Amino acid sequence: MLKHLPTSSPVQIKTERLLLQSLTQRHAAQVLAYNERNKAFFRPWLPAYMPNYFSIEFHREWLKQDARQIKKGNKLKLFIFEGEDTRLERVIGDITFSNVVRGVLQSCYVGYKIDEQYNSKGLMTEALAHAIQHVFETMRLHRIEASIMPHNHASQRVVEKLGFEREGMSRAYLKINGVWEDHYRYALINYKVE
């Protein structure tokens, strides 16, 4: 059963097996360790790594900038932990709702990753389902979009299980690992929001 804790700062969501938590720059070492462990696994799906990406300084600044965007309501970044990891020691995934636009659009984009060791266990589907519920019910957004490369079948399965519909193709949409890649456009609509 989904349990939302107070949505001030930090956001924390408990699922059946997981804990989703927004983090601050004091958690930079845990986030760096997660990204270092998965360097090769994530590489095909991300922009080319910046020269200083695998440094504690980069991760501190990154988390600091995320916190500013979260405070402004422009973004929600949640890191995934095993449910019993209440001390937030080992990041096993992350979900980012970015480019939050209010007004007549009430929309955002979602991106997500899971640690290679935890891949193919249904954990991302579980985490994303609960994070989406928070975005729709607490943030009151109307639409979430996901852009997924055609050969990323695992990611397509995740969003399709959660009810996202493929709306089309964006040609040469994002520069991923040095190559302009096509992406399918998926969307999930919250018809309950006014």
C-alpha positions as CSV (number, residue, x, y, z in Angstrom):
1,M,0.0,0.0,0.0
2,L,1.3,3.4,-0.9
3,K,2.2,5.7,1.9
4,H,3.1,9.3,1.3
5,L,5.0,11.0,4.1
6,P,4.8,14.8,4.4
7,T,5.7,16.4,1.1
8,S,7.7,19.3,2.5
9,S,11.4,18.7,2.0
10,P,12.5,15.9,1.6
11,V,9.9,14.0,-0.4
12,Q,9.8,10.4,0.7
13,I,7.5,7.6,-0.7
14,K,7.4,4.0,0.6
15,T,6.3,1.2,-1.7
16,E,6.0,-2.5,-1.0
17,R,9.7,-3.2,-1.4
18,L,11.3,0.2,-1.8
19,L,12.0,3.7,-0.4
20,L,12.0,6.7,-2.8
21,Q,13.7,9.7,-1.3
22,S,14.8,13.2,-2.5
23,L,18.4,13.7,-1.5
24,T,20.7,16.7,-0.7
25,Q,24.3,17.4,-1.4
26,R,25.3,15.6,1.8
27,H,24.4,12.3,0.0
28,A,26.8,13.0,-2.8
29,A,29.0,10.0,-1.9
30,Q,26.1,7.6,-2.2
31,V,25.0,9.0,-5.5
32,L,28.6,9.0,-6.9
33,A,29.0,5.3,-5.8
34,Y,25.8,4.4,-7.6
35,N,26.9,6.1,-10.8
36,E,30.4,4.6,-10.6
37,R,29.0,1.1,-10.1
38,N,26.8,1.5,-13.2
39,K,29.2,3.5,-15.4
40,A,29.2,1.0,-18.3
41,F,25.6,-0.2,-17.8
42,F,24.2,3.4,-18.1
43,R,26.6,4.6,-20.8
44,P,24.4,3.5,-23.8
45,W,21.4,5.4,-22.5
46,L,22.9,8.7,-21.3
47,P,24.6,11.8,-22.8
48,A,28.4,11.5,-22.9
49,Y,29.9,11.7,-19.4
50,M,31.5,15.1,-18.7
51,P,35.2,15.0,-17.8
52,N,34.6,15.6,-14.0
53,Y,31.4,13.6,-13.8
54,F,32.8,10.9,-11.6
55,S,34.0,13.3,-8.9
56,I,32.4,14.1,-5.5
57,E,32.5,17.8,-6.3
58,F,30.4,17.3,-9.4
59,H,27.9,15.3,-7.5
60,R,27.6,17.8,-4.7
61,E,27.0,20.6,-7.1
62,W,24.6,18.5,-9.1
63,L,22.5,17.7,-6.0
64,K,22.7,21.3,-4.9
65,Q,21.3,22.5,-8.3
66,D,18.6,19.7,-8.2
67,A,17.5,21.0,-4.7
68,R,17.1,24.5,-6.1
69,Q,15.0,23.2,-9.0
70,I,12.9,21.1,-6.6
71,K,12.3,24.1,-4.3
72,K,11.1,26.2,-7.3
73,G,8.7,23.3,-8.3
74,N,10.5,22.8,-11.7
75,K,11.7,19.3,-10.9
76,L,11.3,16.3,-8.7
77,K,14.3,13.9,-8.3
78,L,13.8,10.7,-6.3
79,F,16.5,8.2,-5.5
80,I,15.5,4.6,-5.0
81,F,16.6,2.5,-2.0
82,E,15.7,-1.0,-0.8
83,G,12.9,-0.6,1.7
84,E,15.0,-1.6,4.7
85,D,17.8,0.8,3.8
86,T,16.4,3.6,6.1
87,R,19.9,5.1,6.5
88,L,20.0,5.7,2.7
89,E,23.3,4.0,2.3
90,R,23.0,2.4,-1.2
91,V,21.2,4.1,-4.1
92,I,19.8,1.5,-6.4
93,G,18.0,3.7,-8.9
94,D,16.6,7.2,-9.6
95,I,13.6,8.8,-11.2
96,T,13.6,12.4,-12.4
97,F,10.5,14.4,-13.3
98,S,11.9,17.5,-15.1
99,N,10.8,20.5,-17.1
100,V,7.7,20.9,-15.0
101,V,5.5,23.5,-16.8
102,R,2.4,24.9,-15.1
103,G,-0.3,27.1,-16.6
104,V,-2.4,25.5,-19.4
105,L,0.1,22.7,-19.9
106,Q,0.6,21.2,-16.4
107,S,3.2,18.7,-17.7
108,C,6.6,17.3,-17.2
109,Y,9.1,14.7,-18.6
110,V,10.2,11.6,-16.8
111,G,13.5,9.7,-16.9
112,Y,14.7,6.8,-14.8
113,K,17.5,4.3,-14.2
114,I,18.0,1.2,-12.1
115,D,21.2,-0.3,-10.8
116,E,22.4,-3.2,-13.1
117,Q,22.3,-5.6,-10.1
118,Y,18.6,-4.8,-9.5
119,N,17.5,-4.8,-13.2
120,S,14.7,-7.1,-14.5
121,K,13.1,-7.5,-11.0
122,G,10.1,-5.3,-11.5
123,L,11.5,-2.7,-9.1
124,M,11.5,0.2,-11.6
125,T,7.9,-0.4,-12.5
126,E,7.0,-0.5,-8.8
127,A,8.9,2.7,-8.0
128,L,7.7,4.6,-11.0
129,A,4.1,3.7,-10.4
130,H,4.2,5.2,-6.9
131,A,6.2,8.2,-8.1
132,I,3.7,8.9,-10.8
133,Q,0.9,8.7,-8.2
134,H,2.7,11.4,-6.2
135,V,3.1,13.6,-9.3
136,F,-0.5,13.3,-10.3
137,E,-2.1,13.5,-6.8
138,T,0.3,15.8,-4.9
139,M,1.9,17.9,-7.6
140,R,-1.4,17.9,-9.6
141,L,0.2,17.5,-13.0
142,H,-2.0,16.6,-16.0
143,R,0.6,14.9,-18.3
144,I,3.9,13.0,-18.0
145,E,6.0,12.4,-21.1
146,A,8.7,9.9,-21.6
147,S,11.2,9.8,-24.5
148,I,12.7,6.3,-25.1
149,M,15.1,5.1,-27.8
150,P,13.5,2.5,-30.1
151,H,16.1,-0.2,-29.1
152,N,15.5,0.3,-25.4
153,H,12.8,-2.4,-25.1
154,A,13.1,-2.8,-21.3
155,S,12.2,0.9,-20.8
156,Q,9.4,0.7,-23.2
157,R,7.9,-2.3,-21.3
158,V,8.1,-0.3,-18.0
159,V,6.0,2.7,-19.3
160,E,3.6,0.5,-21.3
161,K,2.9,-1.6,-18.1
162,L,2.0,1.7,-16.4
163,G,-0.4,2.9,-19.1
164,F,1.7,5.2,-21.1
165,E,0.7,5.4,-24.8
166,R,3.2,5.9,-27.7
167,E,2.3,9.1,-29.4
168,G,5.0,9.2,-32.1
169,M,8.6,9.5,-33.0
170,S,11.0,12.4,-32.5
171,R,13.9,12.1,-35.0
172,A,17.4,12.8,-33.9
173,Y,15.9,14.0,-30.6
174,L,18.7,13.7,-28.0
175,K,22.4,13.4,-28.2
176,I,23.0,10.1,-26.3
177,N,26.6,8.9,-25.8
178,G,27.7,11.2,-28.6
179,V,25.0,10.2,-31.2
180,W,21.8,12.0,-32.1
181,E,19.2,9.3,-31.3
182,D,15.6,8.9,-32.4
183,H,13.2,8.6,-29.5
184,Y,9.6,7.3,-29.2
185,R,7.4,9.8,-27.4
186,Y,5.2,8.3,-24.7
187,A,2.6,10.0,-22.5
188,L,0.5,9.3,-19.5
189,I,-2.5,11.6,-18.9
190,N,-4.1,12.4,-15.5
191,Y,-7.7,13.0,-16.4
192,K,-8.6,13.6,-12.7
193,V,-6.8,16.9,-12.5
194,E,-8.9,20.0,-13.3
